[in-house]
Amino acid sequence: MTLARVVPPLETVGEASAVAGAGYVDDQHAEALRYLDEMAASLAQEGGLDVATDVRTGAAPAQTLAQMADQLAADLVAIATHGRGGVKRTLLGSVADQLLRSATVPILVMRPFPAA
């Protein structure tokens, strides 16, 4: 199993890039890797799974994930979604929807469990 996260490149971050400087993407990458490593350790300990992590930089997360799935010869991609609809979905887009339309492997889409 590979846990993945896509961080946006500096030029797509907008105002944050002027404030944050060149280290912004590196910081985002490191934060994403820390999170994925924590999740991987939990899955390994609780479920006995062999879990790898992969953080990539890409302006189009769905396309980046679809390419990653092809490169890894994935049998399935599972993705969590916020389940936005209406105006929010129109304004923010939907990575899950775009991935469903572009991936060459089956996609499992689920909403995250609410925090306890």
C-alpha positions in Angstrom: 0.0 0.0 0.0 1.2 3.5 -0.8 -0.1 6.6 1.0 0.2 9.7 -1.2 -0.3 13.4 -1.0 0.1 16.1 -3.6 1.3 19.5 -2.6 0.9 22.5 -4.9 3.9 24.1 -6.5 4.8 27.6 -5.4 3.3 29.4 -8.4 -0.2 28.0 -7.6 -0.2 29.1 -4.0 -0.8 32.7 -4.9 -0.5 35.3 -2.1 1.1 32.7 0.3 4.1 32.6 -2.1 4.9 36.2 -1.6 4.7 35.9 2.2 6.2 32.5 2.6 9.2 32.6 0.2 11.0 29.8 -1.5 10.8 27.4 1.5 7.0 27.2 1.4 6.8 24.1 -0.9 9.6 22.4 1.0 7.7 23.0 4.3 4.5 21.8 2.8 6.3 18.7 1.5 7.9 18.0 4.9 4.5 18.4 6.6 2.8 16.1 4.2 5.5 13.5 4.6 5.3 13.7 8.4 1.6 13.2 8.3 1.8 10.2 5.9 4.6 8.6 7.9 2.4 8.8 11.0 -0.5 7.2 9.2 1.8 4.5 7.7 3.2 3.7 11.1 -0.3 3.4 12.5 -1.4 1.1 9.7 1.7 -1.0 10.1 1.2 -1.4 13.8 -2.5 -1.8 13.9 -3.1 -3.7 10.7 0.2 -5.3 10.0 0.3 -3.7 6.6 3.5 -2.9 4.6 3.0 0.8 3.8 5.1 3.2 1.7 4.6 6.9 1.5 5.0 9.3 -1.5 4.6 13.1 -1.6 4.6 14.7 -5.0 4.4 18.3 -6.2 1.8 19.1 -8.8 -0.6 21.8 -9.9 -3.2 19.3 -10.8 -3.6 16.8 -7.9 -6.0 14.4 -9.7 -3.7 14.2 -12.7 -0.7 13.7 -10.5 -2.4 10.9 -8.6 -3.6 9.2 -11.8 0.0 9.3 -13.1 1.3 7.9 -9.8 -1.2 5.1 -9.9 0.0 4.2 -13.5 3.6 4.4 -12.5 3.1 2.1 -9.4 0.9 -0.3 -11.4 -1.8 0.2 -8.7 -4.8 -2.2 -8.6 -6.9 0.4 -6.8 -6.9 4.0 -5.7 -8.7 4.9 -2.5 -9.3 8.6 -1.9 -11.1 10.5 0.9 -13.3 13.4 -0.1 -14.9 16.3 1.6 -18.1 15.7 -0.3 -18.5 19.4 -1.3 -21.4 20.2 -3.5 -23.0 23.1 -5.2 -21.1 26.4 -5.2 -18.2 25.2 -3.1 -17.5 22.3 -5.6 -17.8 24.7 -8.5 -15.3 27.1 -7.0 -12.9 24.7 -5.4 -13.2 21.8 -7.9 -13.2 18.1 -6.9 -10.1 16.1 -6.9 -12.1 12.9 -6.4 -14.4 13.7 -9.4 -11.4 14.6 -11.6 -9.6 11.4 -10.6 -12.7 9.3 -11.3 -12.7 10.7 -14.8 -9.0 10.4 -15.5 -7.7 7.3 -13.7 -7.2 4.0 -15.5 -7.8 1.9 -12.4 -10.8 1.5 -10.1 -11.3 4.3 -7.6 -12.8 3.9 -4.1 -14.2 7.3 -2.9 -15.1 7.7 0.8 -15.8 10.5 3.2 -13.5 10.6 6.2 -14.9 9.5 9.6 -15.9 12.5 11.8 -13.4 13.2 14.6 -14.3 11.5 17.8 
